[in-house]
Amino acid sequence: YQSFASSLFVLQSTKTLWKAMAETQKNLLYWEHSKEPPSIQVQQGTYDDGDSLPGANWKMEVKDMIPLPGIRVRRVNYEITWMEGEREYRYSSDLYVKAE
């Protein structure tokens, strides 16, 4: 029973993390398949009660980068922040697309 209880604890404690990972990937996938790169911008908001991550905050930041001389890419960063009790958790992921 100890192993089962430990498994349930780990599953419950990572449930929101898995939701955040899935939501982040879903949003980045949109830009990965888009024919046009996103414009340079910063957007942010809060998920509504009916959403998969109610009360969590999201932020999308798009900016141009030059990782190597002469190579310009556009970085799309999507970040989700949520509270569990008194602790704040954050998950973010990046996607790099052609800048033009």
C-alpha positions as CSV (number, residue, x, y, z in Angstrom):
1,Y,0.0,0.0,0.0
2,Q,2.9,2.4,0.6
3,S,4.0,2.2,-3.0
4,F,0.4,2.8,-4.2
5,A,0.0,5.8,-1.8
6,S,3.3,7.2,-3.0
7,S,2.3,6.8,-6.7
8,L,-1.0,8.6,-6.0
9,F,0.9,11.4,-4.3
10,V,3.3,11.9,-7.2
11,L,0.4,11.7,-9.7
12,Q,-1.6,14.3,-7.8
13,S,1.4,16.6,-7.3
14,T,2.4,16.6,-10.9
15,K,-1.1,16.7,-12.4
16,T,-1.1,20.5,-12.9
17,L,2.4,20.4,-14.3
18,W,1.3,17.9,-17.0
19,K,-1.6,20.2,-17.8
20,A,0.7,23.2,-18.0
21,M,3.1,21.2,-20.3
22,A,0.2,20.2,-22.6
23,E,-1.3,23.7,-22.7
24,T,2.1,25.2,-23.5
25,Q,2.8,22.7,-26.3
26,K,-0.6,23.2,-27.8
27,N,0.0,27.0,-28.0
28,L,3.5,26.6,-29.5
29,L,2.2,24.0,-32.0
30,Y,-0.1,26.7,-33.5
31,W,2.9,28.8,-34.3
32,E,5.0,25.9,-35.5
33,H,2.4,25.0,-38.2
34,S,1.6,28.6,-39.0
35,K,2.6,29.9,-42.5
36,E,3.4,33.3,-41.1
37,P,5.7,34.0,-38.1
38,P,4.1,35.7,-35.1
39,S,4.6,39.4,-34.8
40,I,7.0,40.7,-32.1
41,Q,4.8,41.0,-29.0
42,V,4.2,40.3,-25.4
43,Q,0.7,39.1,-24.3
44,Q,-0.5,37.8,-21.0
45,G,-3.6,36.8,-19.2
46,T,-5.3,34.5,-16.8
47,Y,-7.1,31.2,-17.5
48,D,-10.9,31.3,-16.8
49,D,-12.6,29.0,-14.4
50,G,-13.9,26.8,-17.3
51,D,-10.4,26.3,-18.7
52,S,-8.0,23.4,-18.0
53,L,-5.8,25.6,-15.7
54,P,-8.3,27.9,-13.9
55,G,-6.7,30.8,-12.2
56,A,-3.2,30.2,-13.7
57,N,-1.5,33.0,-15.5
58,W,0.0,32.8,-19.0
59,K,2.4,34.9,-20.9
60,M,3.6,34.7,-24.5
61,E,6.7,36.7,-25.5
62,V,7.9,36.9,-29.1
63,K,11.2,38.5,-30.0
64,D,13.9,38.2,-32.6
65,M,17.3,36.7,-31.7
66,I,20.6,36.4,-33.5
67,P,22.1,33.1,-32.1
68,L,25.0,33.2,-34.6
69,P,26.2,36.1,-36.8
70,G,23.9,36.5,-39.8
71,I,21.3,34.1,-38.5
72,R,18.1,35.7,-37.3
73,V,15.3,33.7,-35.7
74,R,12.1,34.5,-33.9
75,R,11.8,33.0,-30.4
76,V,8.3,32.3,-29.1
77,N,8.2,31.7,-25.4
78,Y,5.0,30.5,-23.6
79,E,5.0,30.5,-19.8
80,I,2.4,29.4,-17.4
81,T,2.5,30.3,-13.7
82,W,0.2,28.8,-11.0
83,M,-0.2,28.5,-7.3
84,E,-0.6,25.4,-5.2
85,G,-1.1,26.3,-1.6
86,E,1.4,29.0,-0.8
87,R,3.9,27.9,-3.5
88,E,4.3,29.4,-7.0
89,Y,5.1,27.1,-9.9
90,R,6.2,28.0,-13.4
91,Y,6.6,26.1,-16.6
92,S,7.8,27.6,-19.9
93,S,8.8,26.4,-23.3
94,D,10.3,27.9,-26.4
95,L,9.9,27.6,-30.1
96,Y,12.2,29.0,-32.7
97,V,10.8,29.9,-36.2
98,K,12.0,31.9,-39.2
99,A,11.9,35.6,-38.4
100,E,10.6,36.4,-41.9
